[in-house]
Structure formats: structure tokens, C-alpha cells
Amino acid sequence: MKLLYPQEHLACKNYVSDFSIGFSNREVKKGEILKSSDKYFNYFIFLLEGEAMVSCNEFRNHLCQGGEMIFVAQDSDLSAEAITDLKYILLSFDNQFTLCDQLAMESLQANESKPPIFNKIDIRPPMRSVLDSVLFYLDHKIQCKHLHAIKQKEVFLILRAFYTKEEMARFLAPMLNRNMDFKTFILQHYQEVKTVEELANMCKMSVRSFNRKFNDFFNDSPYSWMLKQKSRHIKTRLADGKTTFGAIIKDYGFSSPAHFTTYCKKQFGQSPSKLRKQLLAETH
């Protein structure tokens, strides 16, 4: 099947022109050595064909073969020698997850009590179906970043649906142990503070260290992220049609109705009244 209107895809601002984030299809010749280059990301390596001798951090010389997937956590040292020609799909992703995935992964921590093992697991038929669809899109050069995000969510959905919690906990242990405590704390407490300094103090960190760690996990500055969350919550309150402007002004610390109106015009391009009217119309 031929892709229609390829230039429209290539010209789209959401076209993925590189493979820093998302899926890519890779082939490696026998004898070649692979090493992790960008340690900012986490990686799933889906081995489709061939064999490789893989070392990652303290785990050395593990034989991996077609039909297996490997997890490489952020900041890991990976090296692999291709014993035969290799074909694999690489999924690179950062530490941002939907709240649904976040909560699902938090539940795995209780299952992670055994000694750590090398992070590989079988590619089961449902996961292979997802990978086949990814290959189809990649072969047809459909590189929309939104499609990559959807397929990444599908990978995590398949893990949750067709792998036991114990399997997932062992497989994702390096990421779970590093990420969950900090991210969970932020998601649970950010609405209790009004400034980045207050949130950093709650984490018992200097503002400088907090800003750096926050950016690593959320790919945004704390100030920018908190503003976005505030705007999202205010928009939700306006959309319910029941919360008074006075209640929103009080709950979110605006000094006056005029201050709230100025905020809405700056963030949403219109007054609170007009925004509420638009939001209510969209939901009916």
C-alpha cells in the first residue's frame, strides 16, 4: 500500500525528523558493537531477529535473541556485540507518563523485593502485534510524533494487560526505583504550594538542585509546569459551570476580580465570562 500525499506528512510540524524520541527500525551487522549514546532517555530494545551478547551496568555478557525485549534505564551503560545480523526496534522515551501509567507503575513497587536481574523479557503475541503495526508505519514513513506517543502508550498497555506485575516490576525496576518517589511526591503535593521555592522546600532540596531534577523528570521547568497545571485546573473549574468566579479567585490566590480577568486574558486570550461560555458550549 502506498502512502498518499507524502509531502503533507513531511511538511507537517509534528513530523519526527530524527529518532531522539519514539520508535525507530534498526539493523546491525554481525560483529558490530553497539553502545548507548544518549543517556538522557530510557530505551526498550525489541529484538526481532538475531542474537547479541549484551552488558548493561553490573550485568555482563547476557545472551539475548530474537523474540526478547530489553529495558535500558536512563543513565545506564549499555554495550552489545552482534553475534549474528540483528534486526530490532528501538523505543526511546523520557520520564513523562500519563497519570494512568504513573499510578499503574507505582503499584508495581510493592512487587519489587527480589534481587535485581538483567532486564529482558519475552515479546508475547500481543506485543508483537503492536510492533508489526509500528513497522508498517515506519516502513511507510509515517513519522507523526502523536502516532509515536499513541504507540508508546499501547506498549505500556500491553505490558499491563499481558505481563504479571511481578514480571513488570523486575523488568522496569531500574526506572521504578529512580523515578517513582520523586514524581509521585510532586503529583501529590504541587497543589499545596504557590511557589517553586515552597515545593523545593517540601522536597528538602535547594531550588537549584530541585530545578535540575524536576527538568530531568518532567522535561520542563518547575515554574512553567506549575503555571500550566494552574491554568488547566482553572479551565476545568470554569468548564463545570457551577464554581463561582469568587471561589476560583480565592482558591488560586488572585488579589481581585481584575487580577483574575487579566490572568485569563493573558493565558486564554479572553475574559473569564467569555471563556466559561465557550467551554460550556463545547461540552453541549
Secondary structure, DSSP 8 states (H G I E B T S, - for coil): ---S-HHHHHHSTTB--S-SSEEEEEEE-TT-EEE---TTSEEEEEEEESEEEEEETTEEEEEEETTEEEEE-TT--EEEEESS-EEEEEEEE-S---HHHHHHHHTTGGG--S-----EEE--HHHHHHHHHHHHHHHTT--BHHHHHHHHHHHHHHHHHHS-HHHHHHHSHHHHHHHHHHHHHHHHHGGG-SSHHHHHHHTT--HHHHHHHHHHHHSS-HHHHHHHHHHHHHHHHHHTS-S-HHHHHHHTT-SSHHHHHHHHHHHHSS-HHHHHHHHHHHT-
